[in-house]
Amino acid sequence: MSQTCFQTSLRSWLVLALGLTMAAPLHAKAQVHSLNTTFARGNGQAGNMFDIKATVEIHVVSLDCHFDAGTPTIEVHTVPGGYSGHESNAGAWTLQGSGLANSPGLNLPTPLPFVLDITILAGQTMGFYVTGTGVPGINYTNGTAIIYSNSHLELYEGLGVQYPFGATYSPRTWNGTVYYTSAVGVTYCYGDGSGQFCPCLNIAGIEEGCANSSGVGATLVGGGSPGVLADNLSLTATGLVPGGAALLFAGTLEVNGGMGMLFGDGLRCAGNQVQRLGVQMPNSTGIANFGPQIASTAGFGAGETRTFQVWYQDPSGSPCGSGFNLTNGVKISFSP
């Protein structure tokens, strides 16, 4: 079987086996990402309050909820900084949308009947209050201190709440899925089997770089804005190996048409007129932040496009033995 056919088969197998929707491997602008909690239910009320903390700037566009069967009227409210201290203070919250939904019932997602447009800046926490106005009620799970997270956000357990802004029950875990887009740039060149194969078949998760010694791949995402006047672009790498240095670099082209080429334990995605933009030591959880003032430091101007990637050390037990790896690539077009 050819490499191309094998990669296509592998991609299809991942979709079927893991129940995932695969993003296009190249240039999927405004990619919609998702984070699932659980549909284990076990308890319920009119609504839930919970917090989302963004690792990078994100835009929440929709939610799947877990309602009993019927036609609930769903409301989504938000409060900056988190729900704590505002549980019964309706005036602190902003109503983001309300509408009549069709719920298929237990263990099945109930999509919102309206579109959300909620921006959460990198490092910011946003409190959510997702509720029905009566029957049918929402299903949630008694809390077990689980934090649901990925490279973009963390979702914390919260409260069950009587409608509206009434008695609370704690701790409770919201059942559902958050849909969102990341703010800046176009990610490409993944080690998930969607394009170029990783050097020693060290395939990683969806939209990650090739797998490192921890068994996962590192990801790079953009936050802030691409405006050179604001100069607040940030790039965040997650899934790095603690204890090893991480180097951010930029180029002007996507290597091999965006598919990348083999390099160390990973794929080289950014190339041509390469500029090194700084070295960071990842924290204990494998996260390194670069920026702001990337544009001014590197001399990037409005109308220019750059490709970014992070090279990082993996000195102990790297899968292919090279001792280093790379994240996916991010392509960013700078604006005034």
TORLO-74188 format. One line per field, with one value per residue (C-alpha): chain; x, y, z. Coordinates in nm, 4 decimals. Each point is the difference from the previous one (the first is absolute). Layout:
<atoms>
ch = A  ...
X = X  ...
Y = Y  ...
Z = Z  ...
</atoms>
This chain:
<atoms>
ch = A  A  A  A  A  A  A  A  A  A  A  A  A  A  A  A  A  A  A  A  A  A  A  A  A  A  A  A  A  A  A  A  A  A  A  A  A  A  A  A  A  A  A  A  A  A  A  A  A  A  A  A  A  A  A  A  A  A  A  A  A  A  A  A  A  A  A  A  A  A  A  A  A  A  A  A  A  A  A  A  A  A  A  A  A  A  A  A  A  A  A  A  A  A  A  A  A  A  A  A  A  A  A  A  A  A  A  A  A  A  A  A  A  A  A  A  A  A  A  A  A  A  A  A  A  A  A  A  A  A  A  A  A  A  A  A  A  A  A  A  A  A  A  A  A  A  A  A  A  A  A  A  A  A  A  A  A  A  A  A  A  A  A  A  A  A  A  A  A  A  A  A  A  A  A  A  A  A  A  A  A  A  A  A  A  A  A  A  A  A  A  A  A  A  A  A  A  A  A  A  A  A  A  A  A  A  A  A  A  A  A  A  A  A  A  A  A  A  A  A  A  A  A  A  A  A  A  A  A  A  A  A  A  A  A  A  A  A  A  A  A  A  A  A  A  A  A  A  A  A  A  A  A  A  A  A  A  A  A  A  A  A  A  A  A  A  A  A  A  A  A  A  A  A  A  A  A  A  A  A  A  A  A  A  A  A  A  A  A  A  A  A  A  A  A  A  A  A  A  A  A  A  A  A  A  A  A  A  A  A  A  A  A  A  A  A  A  A  A  A  A  A  A  A  A  A  A  A  A  A  A  A  A  A  A  A
X = 0.0000  0.1352  0.0758  -0.2766  -0.2580  0.1150  -0.0270  -0.3492  -0.1007  0.1486  -0.1856  -0.3280  0.0719  0.0577  -0.3332  -0.1840  0.1859  0.0193  -0.3233  0.1859  -0.0623  0.3310  0.0937  0.1372  0.3769  0.0821  -0.1319  -0.3241  -0.0736  -0.2167  0.0207  -0.2693  0.1492  -0.1879  0.0398  -0.2270  -0.0742  -0.2305  -0.3567  0.0031  -0.2861  -0.1098  -0.1604  -0.1754  -0.1637  -0.1066  0.3554  0.3755  0.2643  0.3623  0.3221  0.2116  0.3599  0.1684  0.3644  -0.0047  -0.2606  -0.3095  -0.3477  -0.2773  -0.2528  -0.2357  -0.0728  -0.1550  -0.1957  -0.1607  -0.3733  -0.2836  -0.2117  -0.2255  0.0197  0.1892  0.0476  0.3759  0.1778  0.3765  0.1374  0.3644  0.1967  0.3697  0.2274  -0.2123  -0.3327  0.1203  -0.1590  -0.2643  -0.2176  -0.3149  0.0907  -0.1811  0.1220  0.3614  -0.0748  -0.0419  -0.2639  0.1766  -0.3010  -0.3361  -0.2108  -0.2208  0.1944  -0.0904  0.1545  0.0256  0.0331  0.2401  0.3603  -0.0432  0.1167  -0.2458  0.1506  -0.0715  -0.2641  0.2089  0.3611  0.2370  0.2760  0.1882  0.3645  0.2231  0.3476  0.3119  0.0210  -0.3548  -0.2733  -0.3634  -0.2925  -0.2840  -0.3588  -0.1768  -0.3608  -0.3474  -0.2910  -0.2124  -0.0818  0.1906  0.2999  0.3715  0.2080  0.3345  0.2334  0.1004  0.3443  0.3191  0.2535  0.0725  0.1293  -0.0746  0.2708  0.1921  0.2683  -0.2486  -0.2140  -0.0883  -0.3573  -0.0658  -0.2853  -0.2540  -0.3537  -0.3499  -0.2372  -0.3758  -0.1508  0.0667  0.3120  -0.1549  0.1187  0.3289  0.1349  0.3741  0.2158  -0.1587  0.1589  -0.1656  -0.0790  0.0689  0.2366  0.1542  0.0580  0.2432  0.2540  0.3538  0.0649  0.3070  0.1588  -0.0523  0.1473  0.1416  0.2524  -0.1107  0.1533  -0.3405  0.0219  -0.1936  0.3002  0.3703  0.0822  0.1982  0.3621  -0.0429  -0.3792  -0.0239  -0.3471  -0.1687  -0.3505  -0.2115  0.1714  0.3081  0.3633  0.1632  -0.0036  0.2810  0.1234  -0.3135  -0.2133  -0.1695  0.0888  0.0678  -0.2344  0.0498  -0.2885  -0.0241  -0.1701  -0.0393  -0.0223  0.2044  -0.0036  0.3490  -0.1197  -0.1504  0.3063  -0.1642  0.0376  0.0813  0.0838  -0.0540  0.1569  -0.1458  0.0942  0.3718  0.2448  0.0754  0.3704  0.0839  0.0376  -0.2568  0.0931  -0.2560  0.0976  -0.1699  0.0281  -0.1686  -0.1182  -0.1823  0.2485  -0.1000  -0.3227  -0.1088  0.0561  0.3381  0.3177  0.1652  0.2236  0.1144  -0.2988  -0.2435  -0.0891  0.1609  -0.2963  0.1316  0.2891  0.1801  0.1606  -0.0187  0.0139  0.0550  -0.2368  0.0923  0.0521  -0.2226  0.0142  -0.3395  -0.1707  -0.0652  -0.3048  0.1847  -0.1291  0.2134  -0.1313  0.1618  -0.0886  -0.1385  0.2043  0.0873  -0.0673  0.2068  0.2884  0.0229  -0.0834  -0.3182  -0.2200  -0.3643  -0.0790  0.2796  -0.0638  0.2181  -0.0008  0.0850  0.1109  0.1679  0.3019  0.0457  0.2295  -0.1111  0.3226  -0.1174  -0.1638  -0.1048  -0.1905  0.2349  0.3204  0.0868  -0.0584  -0.2172  -0.3424  -0.2279  -0.3530  -0.2475  0.0332  -0.2023  -0.0392  -0.0780  -0.0666  0.0775  -0.2414  0.0497
Y = 0.0000  0.3448  0.2538  0.2293  -0.2794  -0.1165  0.3525  0.0377  -0.3362  0.0948  0.3321  -0.1804  -0.2549  0.2779  0.1584  -0.3299  -0.1317  0.3205  0.1663  0.3151  0.2494  0.0538  0.3535  0.0585  -0.0488  0.3292  0.3527  -0.0719  0.3625  0.0648  -0.3645  -0.0966  -0.1944  -0.1734  -0.1149  -0.2692  -0.0547  -0.2963  -0.1161  -0.2236  0.2034  -0.1425  0.3219  0.3068  0.3368  0.2926  0.1045  -0.0004  0.2597  -0.0766  0.1779  -0.0115  0.1265  0.0662  -0.0935  0.1985  0.2407  -0.1922  0.0804  -0.2250  -0.0487  -0.2709  -0.2606  -0.3434  -0.0522  -0.3003  0.0524  -0.2400  -0.0688  0.2852  0.3595  0.1994  0.3738  0.0355  0.3087  0.0601  0.2711  0.0968  0.1978  0.0956  -0.1376  -0.3035  -0.0718  0.0014  0.2839  0.0587  -0.3080  0.1954  0.3376  0.0052  0.3534  -0.1162  -0.2312  0.0651  -0.1975  -0.1343  -0.1709  -0.1637  -0.2314  -0.3050  -0.3219  -0.3566  -0.2455  -0.3686  -0.1045  -0.1788  -0.0671  0.2019  0.3547  0.2881  0.2715  0.3632  0.1545  0.3176  0.0958  0.1276  0.2578  -0.0023  0.1064  -0.1257  0.1521  -0.2023  -0.0498  0.1277  -0.1944  0.0273  -0.1221  -0.1736  -0.0530  -0.2440  -0.0565  -0.0962  0.2123  -0.2929  -0.3521  -0.1893  0.0406  -0.0208  -0.3057  0.0251  -0.2169  0.0300  0.1566  -0.2005  0.2860  -0.0897  0.2817  -0.0520  0.1579  0.0114  0.2313  0.2876  0.0013  -0.1479  -0.0672  -0.0291  -0.1587  0.2356  0.0077  -0.1220  0.2980  0.0428  0.2380  0.2892  0.0659  -0.1985  -0.2638  -0.1687  -0.3537  -0.0656  -0.1393  -0.0857  -0.0756  0.1418  -0.2636  0.1125  0.1232  0.3432  0.1075  0.2823  0.1460  0.1042  0.3640  0.0566  -0.1735  -0.3198  -0.3190  -0.2575  -0.2837  -0.2530  -0.3229  -0.1692  -0.2021  0.2541  0.0938  -0.0825  -0.3026  0.0588  -0.1247  -0.3267  -0.0358  0.2031  0.1214  0.2291  0.1294  0.2114  0.3257  -0.0660  -0.0219  -0.3419  -0.1887  0.0592  -0.2075  0.0833  -0.1741  0.3161  0.2605  0.3671  0.2648  0.3646  0.2483  0.3761  0.2504  0.3760  0.1615  0.0171  0.3818  0.1541  0.3166  -0.1915  -0.2289  -0.2439  -0.3225  -0.2961  -0.3587  -0.2775  -0.3443  -0.2832  -0.3660  0.0808  -0.1994  0.1726  0.0540  0.0458  0.3343  0.1185  0.2283  0.2031  0.0691  0.1523  -0.0418  0.1341  -0.3301  -0.3186  -0.2817  -0.2551  0.1831  -0.0155  -0.3739  0.0422  -0.2048  -0.2451  0.1669  -0.1624  -0.1693  0.2347  0.1984  0.3253  0.2164  0.3609  0.0927  0.2506  0.3159  -0.1515  0.2286  -0.1237  0.1849  -0.1157  -0.2921  -0.0925  -0.2750  -0.1749  -0.0041  -0.3189  -0.0790  0.0458  0.3470  0.2830  0.3460  0.2322  0.3669  0.2579  0.2466  -0.2707  0.2212  0.2959  -0.2170  -0.1927  0.2936  -0.1487  0.2502  0.0253  -0.2100  -0.2484  -0.3676  -0.2186  -0.3655  -0.0866  -0.3164  -0.1074  -0.2324  -0.1618  -0.2383  -0.3506  -0.1262  -0.3109  -0.2763  0.1865  -0.2467  0.0159  0.0622  0.3486  0.1763  0.2748  0.0529  0.2730  0.1310  0.0461  0.3164  0.3225  0.2399  0.3623  0.2983  0.3294  0.2917  0.3734
Z = 0.0000  -0.0878  0.2738  -0.1245  0.0012  0.3429  0.1428  -0.1426  0.1492  0.3358  -0.0022  -0.0716  0.2743  0.2535  -0.0888  0.0430  0.3029  0.2010  -0.1128  -0.1004  -0.2771  -0.1728  -0.0990  -0.3483  0.0124  -0.1672  0.0265  0.1847  0.0837  0.3057  0.0943  0.2444  0.2893  0.2777  0.3590  0.1429  0.3666  0.0639  -0.0560  0.3085  0.1610  0.3395  0.1245  -0.1322  0.0537  -0.2147  -0.0825  0.0600  0.0813  -0.0871  -0.0967  -0.3152  0.0092  -0.3342  -0.0533  -0.3257  -0.1299  -0.1102  -0.1332  0.1281  -0.2805  0.1299  0.2657  0.0123  0.3227  0.1702  0.0515  0.0580  -0.3079  -0.1042  -0.1171  0.2632  -0.0214  0.0504  0.1292  0.0070  0.2299  0.0602  0.2597  -0.0299  0.2694  0.0839  0.1623  0.3632  0.1931  -0.2668  0.0445  0.0931  -0.1525  -0.3340  -0.0676  -0.0226  -0.2911  -0.3741  -0.1887  -0.3116  -0.1547  0.0582  -0.2106  -0.0281  -0.0623  -0.0919  0.2440  -0.1012  0.3644  0.2301  -0.1040  -0.3203  -0.0759  -0.0210  -0.2256  0.0764  -0.2278  -0.0320  -0.0789  0.2670  -0.0428  0.3298  0.0059  0.2816  -0.0003  0.0770  0.3764  0.0573  0.1799  -0.1086  0.2086  -0.1864  0.1112  -0.2320  0.0976  -0.1042  0.1122  0.1194  -0.1155  -0.1393  0.2287  -0.0596  0.0917  0.1750  0.2061  0.3649  0.0156  0.0361  -0.0337  -0.3635  -0.2217  -0.3690  -0.2132  -0.3261  -0.1402  -0.0315  0.3138  0.3379  0.1160  0.3735  0.1906  0.1497  0.1356  -0.0644  0.0091  0.0351  -0.2554  -0.0041  0.2115  0.2844  0.2463  -0.0870  0.0340  0.0098  -0.1466  -0.3331  -0.3385  -0.3110  -0.2631  -0.3557  -0.2690  -0.0547  -0.3610  -0.0657  -0.2391  0.0845  -0.0582  -0.2134  -0.2947  -0.1917  0.1426  -0.2412  -0.0363  0.2607  0.1269  0.0244  -0.3212  -0.2062  -0.2129  0.0034  0.2133  0.3206  -0.0115  0.1949  -0.0180  0.3227  -0.0897  0.2512  0.0673  -0.2286  -0.1051  0.2142  -0.1066  -0.0088  0.3305  0.2480  0.2961  0.1994  -0.2626  -0.1259  -0.2591  0.0689  -0.1400  -0.0899  -0.0113  -0.0381  0.2259  0.0317  -0.3443  -0.3217  0.0050  -0.0091  0.1756  0.2908  -0.0066  0.2410  -0.1973  0.2231  -0.0881  0.2517  -0.0250  0.2072  0.0333  0.0176  0.2121  0.3336  0.0540  -0.3673  -0.1790  -0.2566  -0.2919  -0.1950  -0.3600  -0.3040  -0.3739  -0.3098  -0.1508  0.0937  -0.0539  -0.2632  -0.0797  0.3634  0.0414  0.1676  -0.0293  0.2394  0.2565  0.3238  0.1638  -0.1732  -0.3099  -0.1125  -0.0998  -0.0145  -0.2258  -0.2246  0.1428  0.3465  0.3034  0.3541  0.2310  0.3475  0.2330  0.2944  0.2585  0.0194  0.3368  0.1957  -0.2151  -0.3315  -0.0943  -0.1428  -0.0906  -0.2540  -0.0460  -0.0059  -0.2127  -0.2492  -0.3042  0.1209  0.1206  -0.3277  -0.2270  -0.1474  -0.1850  -0.0985  -0.3056  0.0685  0.0674  0.2191  0.0957  0.3610  0.1740  0.3249  0.0084  0.3404  0.1804  0.0948  0.1545  0.1811  -0.1998  -0.3116  -0.2239  -0.2978  0.1953  -0.1301  0.3312  -0.1502  -0.1550  -0.1360  0.0362  -0.2832  -0.2067  0.0216  -0.2921  0.0885  -0.2285  0.1709  -0.0161  0.0746
</atoms>
